[in-house]
């Protein structure tokens, strides 16, 4: 009697998309913190229709998809992630509208630095706030990334995303529900592109503002060491970094991680990167569990000292039941 061995969704996946597929891909390769276990499948769709095809495939297979930007605001647990991590790195279209020269079409995989560079060359102001901000446009839109010079909500005209069934969804800026370091764009959707409305501005003026912002960031942020930028949102009327420093936590260590001695709202991978001290590199590789333990220490001490509950700006995903229970009990979004 002949038997047919059923194939798994992982085996069928490469034939469902035109882009790149990697199975059991270590997520430490795709986050700026350089930690994290493997994902079942990492996929970089070739274009927007390929994103739609991937989502339709995943829906039919009952497999979860989640978007991966530049990995600059992401902490992946050591147990890895089940499902499909969708890298948008191949979605790189960036162009001015033929109908309105102040409107810019930008796909989600374009880096924030590339967008700022193009806007400067076109003498279009409005995204100066991206000076020195790492990451991709897609992730920046979802979290409403910004600095003292502004944020994405100030310039977003239209956002397009792909829902769980592979259908396109259009939202104008108001419908995105932008708030401080967040938006109402559903987590079940994957942002693929946006139309930004900028304004004519002399290149010299843009460059002056960007240079000042970058100088400010260079003076107050760690250098040459893996990090995810600010770990906590600023509470109303205050700064997370000020509270953490006032709690005496600068330099606090857990394993290979540390509360930066330069900026207290940056938790860094002290065991890696050009900025790591030799003894730190020799002491062992940092883990996601180290970061989560350090998060718990920082939040507990700030709450004890100042009765302020710090809310995470960094997104945590993946498998680690004990850590998941601890984090979710405090109301943070985890996946």
Secondary structure, 3 states (H helix, E strand, C coil): CCCCCCCCHHHHHCCCCCCEEEEEEEHHHHCCCCCCCEEEEEEECCCHHHHHHHHHHHHHHCCCEEEECCCCCEEECCCCEEEEEEECCCCCCEEECCCCCCEEEEECCCEHHHHHHHHHHCCEECCHHHCCCCCEHHHHHHCCCEECCEEHHHCEEEEEEECCCCCEEEEECHHHCCECCECCCCCCCEEEEEEEECEECCHHHHHHHHHHHHHHHHHHCCCCCCECCCCECCCCCCCHHHHHHHCCCCCCEECCEEECCCCCCCEEECCCCCCCCHHHHHCCCCCHHHHHHHHHHHHHHHHHHHCCCCCECCEEECCCHHHHHHHHCCCCCEC
